């Protein structure tokens, strides 16, 4: 279960496939498992897909002070930096 230390919290993520980077962002109250059954298998054939649990979701840390959408945007930037991803396409839902 890979985790990256980003903005003082551990963010759980997984990467699979090869090609152009694509990051999948799950909706509020969900987790990265949302993408596993149908979406991820289809996309990883053509992309290097990274899925992750937002802070306070799934296996990512829950910060004691809560979180905002700005916090989550900063986490995404930090995760991309940590993984060495300079440019990525984003796909999300909520």
N, C-alpha and C positions, 0 to 999 in steps of 0.2 A: 504494500500500500504506500506508494510514493507520496511524500509531502514536501512542500517548499515553505521555508520560513519567509513570509512576506508581511511587511508592516507590523511585525511583532507577533504574528499568529501563524500557525501551521495551516497551509491550504492543501487539501487532498486533491490530487489530479491523476490522470492517466493519459498517455499518448499512444496512438496506434496508427498504422498506415504509413504511406510515403507520398510525397508530392508537396503541393502548395499547402501552407499552414491554414488550418481552419479550426477555430475555437468555438465550442458549443457552450452556451450559457443557459442554465436552467432557470425556471421561474421561481418566484418567491414561494416559500414553504415546500419546495421540491428538493431534489438533489440530482447528481449527475446520472443516476440510474435511469432517469426519464429517457435518456437517449439510447440506451443499450439494445433494446429489442429490435427496433426497425431502422432507426436513423443511422446509428453508428456503423453497423455492418455495411450499409450501402455506401456511406461516404468515405470510409477508410480504404475503399478500392481505388480512389482517385486523389485523396488528400491525406496529409499528415494531420490527424484529428486529435485535438486536445480537449478533454472534458474535465471539469473540475467542480468541486462543491464550493459554493459561495460561503463566505464566513457565516458561522452560525447554522450551517446546513450540513447534512451528511456527516462525513468524517473530518470536516474542517473544524478548527477551534471555534468556540463560542466566546467572543470577547465580553468581559464583564460590564462594559459600558454600552452594550448594544451596537448598532451599526446603522449607517446611512447609505444612500445610493452613492454618495461621493466616496465613502469608504470602500464600497464594492468596486467602483471604477479604479481607485488606487490599487486595490488588490489585483485586479486584472493586469494593470500596467506592470506591477511588481512581479507577477507570475510570468508574464511574457519576458521580462528582463532576466529573471532567474533561469528560464529555460532557453535563453538565447534566441528568442523569436523576435526578429526585428519588424516583420510585417506579417499580418494575418488577416484573413477574412473572419468575420464574426457572424454567428447565427444564434439567436436567442428567442426566448418566448417568456411570457408572463401573463 
